[in-house]
Amino acid sequence: MSRPTTPTPGRATLGSKLLLAGGGLLLALLAVKGALRVRQYAKYGTFGQMHAFVIDPESGLEIPPPGRTTAHFTINSRGFRGPLPDQPKPPGRLRLAFLGASTTFCAEAGSESSTWPALVAAGAAKDRTAGSVDYLNAGVGGHQLEQMRINLEKRVAPFEPDVVFLYEATNDLTRDTRELAVAQGVYTGHSDAGSTLGEISLTWYLIEKNLTLGKRKQGAAGETGRVRFEPRELSPGYRERLAALCDAAKARAKLVVLMTFSTQARRGQDPARLAQACNTSFYYMPYMTPELLLDGFDEYNRVAREVAAEKGVLLLDVAQSVPGDRVHFNDSVHFTDAGCAVFAAAVLERLRSDPRWTALVGG
């Protein structure tokens, strides 16, 4: 008869410790995942990623999924954020259309009514002496001026806007500087796409993004890997695209309003503060430095002023109207609710001083 075996104390203890460690790690990961999801929901009104897209069959553009709803925003049946304007347009209706990218879509705003397009439309409705006002938020994350023009022609124009607002620079600056950085050998190409795991898991997506952001921020502080350019040599493509968009908007609206672009980074900020203000810009343009970013945005705003004068569109020079701080900016370029409110107030103040606008809102 064989004697019963007795477990080796050391082995049993080691196995128990490994089991406990594995269980502790799993619990820690679940806690992190839960905390990140709660943070994501509190900040953007969704447990998933804030921007999602489908292909619009008519325009071929990426647009928000029609019918998508989060706690902070709703996508209407035509793939625009917010309420869908009546079609056909009622008599006496003043219709505003806002063309732009994520900085017009305003996913960071706490509600539809707190986005800067909604606030501008609300102010216009108060000023309107006869008739009513509605609006279309046609901002789409990632759009550049070319996509904005197609968006206007294929998706917005059927709504017969009376006033078209244009606001975008950061995506076009990214495009133009990337092309230059690739040509100079300091950037190997578009590398924003995350891993397959990042597409499935919000937790992993956020971890990847923050690691990439930290790496690119360090790169921007170094002495190598920087793009080189003279601002006026960088902007001809932007000028051409902006002029084409203004022409397309003028052909479809009574008034075209072009706004200079606002960023959190400002000249005169101390180096540490400036670097922090450029954080998300570094994510998309890791070959830039704070000084180059300031030069680039200044140049594109200069071009906007010149194109507005050449094309006879209304320029609102509001780039410096929103304080460059974390109260008003969620990141490098996107407004918080407070930033949206200040920006909308600056837009309305300048609109009200222009006779072309007052003639329209007067009836």
N, C-alpha and C positions, 0 to 999 in steps of 0.2 A: 504494500500500500504506500503510495507516494505521499510525502509530507506536503501539506498546503504551503504555497508560496506566500511570502510576506512582502508587500510592496516596499521598495527601497525608499526610505524617508526622503533622501535628497531629491530623487527623481519626482516624487509626488509633489514635493514643495515647489520644484522648478515648474512643473506643469501647471500647478495652481496659480503660481505667480504670472506665468505667461497668459493664462486664461483671464486672470483679473486685469492684467495690463491691456490685453486686447479688448476686453469689455469696457475698460476705462477710456481707451482711445476712441472706440465706437461712440460712447456716450458724449465724449468731448466733441467729436465731429458732428454728431446730431445737434448738440447745443450750438455749435458755430453755425450750422446750416439754419437752425431755427432763428438765431439772432439776426443773421444776414437777411433772411426772408422778412422778418418783422421790420428791420430797418428799411429794406427795399419797399415794403408796402407803405410804411409811414412816409417815406420820402417821395415815392412816385405813384402810390395808389395801386400797385400791382405786385404780386409775388414773383412774377416773371420779369423778363427784360422789358424795359419801358418802350422801346421801339421795336415794332414788328412790321413786316412788309409782305405784300403780294404784288404780282405783276398785273397792272391795269391792261386789259386786252386791247383797248383802243389806242392808248398813247405809248404803250410799251414801257412805261415808267414803273418804278417801285413806288407803291403808295401804301398807306396804312390799311389794314384789313377792314373792309366795310362791316359795320356792326360791332366792332370790338369795343368793349367797355371796361374801364378800370374805375377805381374810386375817385380818380382825379379828372378823367376825360372820357368822352364817348366819341367814337368814329361813326359818322352818319352813313346812310346807305350808299352814298356816292364816294366814300373814302376820304372825306374831309373831316377835320376835327370840328366838333360843335354842331350847332343847329344847321339844318339844310334849308337854304332860302327857297321861297316859293317860286315855282315855275308854272306858267309864265310870270314874269315880274309884274306885280300889281301896279296900277297907275299911281304916280306920286311917290313911289318908293325910291329912296336913294340907297344904292347898293355899293358896299365897299368890299374889295377883294384884297387879301394880304398874301403876297407871293414871297416865299422865302424857304428856309430850311428848318432845322430843329430849333433855331433861335426865334423863329416865328411860330412854329408849332407849340413851343413852350410846354414840353412834358414835365418840366420841373415845377410848374405852377400848381397850386393846390386845388384849383377848380377852373372850369371854363371861364367863369366871370372874372377871374383874377389874371388871365393872360393879357398881354398888352394889346393884341388886336381887339379883344372883347371890350377892354376899357376905352380904347379909341372909339369904337363903334358906339358905346354907351354915351360918351361925351358928345359925339356927333348927333345922337338922338336928342340930347338936351338942347343942342343949338338949333336944331331943325325947327323952323317956324311954321312950316306946312308940309304935310306928308310924313312918311315914316322912314326908318333906317333899318337895314339889316346888313349882314356881313358874311363873308366866306373866308375861313382860315384855310388857305391852301398851302401852308408850310408843310414840308416833308423832310424828315431827317436825312441828311446826306446830299440833298439836291444842290447842284451848282447852277450858275446862271443859265447854262444851256438847257438843263432839265426844267428850270423855272419857265423858260420861254415855251417849251413844249407843253408844260403843265397849263400855262395860260391859254395857248392856242387850242389844245385838245379838250381840256377839262373845265377850265374856268370861263372861257369866252361864252359858252352857251347860257351862262347865268346872267349875261349882260351887265357887267359891272360898270358903274359910273366912275368910280375912283379905284385905281390900282396902286397899292403900296408895294414898294420893292425894298427888301432888306436882306443882304447877304454879302459876305466877304470871306469868312473863314474857310469855307470849303474850297473856294476858288484859289485862295492863297495856298492852301495845302496842295492842291493840284499843281499849281505853277511851280512852287518850290520843290516839290517831289521830282518833277521832270528835270529840273535843274540839278538837284542833288544826285539823281541817277547818272546824269551826263557827266558830273564831276567825280563820280565814283565814291561818294560818301554815303550812298543809300543804295541798297540792293533791290529795292522794289517794295511794292505794297505788301505789308506784313501784319495787317490788323486782324486778320482772320484768326480766331482762336482754335483750340483743339476740338475734336468731336465730343470729348467729355465736357468741354466748356459749353457746347451747344445744348447739351442735355441737362447739365447741373448749373443752376444759378450760382451756387457756392463756388464751384470750380471756376466759372466764368469770372467772378469778381476777384478771386485769388489771382488768376492769370493776368487780369487787367491791372491790378495794383502792382504786381511784380514787374510787369512790362513798363508801367508808368514810372516806377522807381528807377528802373534801369535806364530809361530814356532821359529822365531828369538828370541822372548822374552824367550821362553822355553829353547833355547840353552844357554842363558845367566844365567839361574837359576842354582840352586844347586840340583834339583831333575829331574828325568826322563832321566838321562844320561845312555847311554850304557857303558859297561866296557869291555875292551879287551886289550890283548897284541897283537901288530901288527902281529907278526909272527904266532900267533894262529888264526888270522883272514883269512889269505891268501891261505891256502891249496886248497880250491875249485877254486879260481882264477887261481892258478898255473896249476891245472889239466885241466881246460877248455882252458887256453891259450896254453898249450902244445898240446892239441888235435887240436886246430885251426891251429897252426903252422904246424903240421903233414899234415893236410888236404890241406893247402896251398902249402906246398912243393911238394905234389903229383900232383899238377896241374899247377905249375908255375916254370919258370927257376930261379927266384929269389924272396925271401920273405923278406919284409922289415917291421920290427916291431919298432914302435916309442913309446918313453916314453910319458906320458900324462901330459899336461900342464893345470894349473889352475891359476885363478887370485890371489888366496890367497898365500901368501909367508911368510916364516919365517922372522922376523925382522920388519914386518909392525906393526904400532901402533895398540892397541886393537880396536879402533873404525874403523879404516881402514880395519883391518882384518875381523871384523864382517861383514862389508859391502861387502867385497869380497866373503864372504861365503853365502850371502843371498839366492841364489837359491839352493845351496846345502842343506841349512836348510829346504827348502820347501819339499825336498824329504827325508831328513834324520833329522827330528826334534829332535831326541834324541842325536845328535852329538854336539860337541863344536868345535870352530875353531882349537884348538890343536889336537883334535881327527881326524878331517878332514885332517889336515896336516900329521898326523901320518899315516892315512889310505892311502892317495895318495902316500906318500913316500914309504910305504911298497909295494904297487902294482907296482910302478916303479922299485923297487929293484927286485921283482919277474920277471918283464919283462926282465931285464938285464940278470938274471940267465937263464931264459928259452931260450932267444936268443942264449946264449953261448952253452947251452945243445943241442939245436936243429940245430945249425949251420945256423941260419938266420941272416940277416944283422940288427943290432941294430943301431938306430939313437937316441942318447940321447939328445932330444930337449926340454925336459920339462921346462927348465929355459930360453929358447931362446926368448920367447915372454915376454915383460915387463908386470908385474902384475899390470895393471892399467886399468882405464875405457876407455882409448883411444884404447886399443888393445883387451879388453874383453867386450862383450855385457852384460855378467852376470858372474856367477862363473866359467863357463867352455867354453862358446861359444865365438868364435872370432868375432870381427868386421872386416871390410875390411882391416883395418890397421894391425890387428892381423893375418889375413890370409896371408897377404903379408910377414910379418916377419917370420911366421912359415914356409911358402913355401920356402923362401930364406934359412932358416936354414936347411931344409930338403935337398934342392938341393946342398948346400955347402958340407954337409956330404956325400951325394951320390957321388959327383964328386971326392971324395978322396978315394973311394973304387974301386978296380980293377974289381970286379964282375959287378958293374954298368957300368963302362967305357967300359968294353968288350961288354956289350949289346947295349949301345947307339952308339958304334962305327960301328955298322952294323950287 
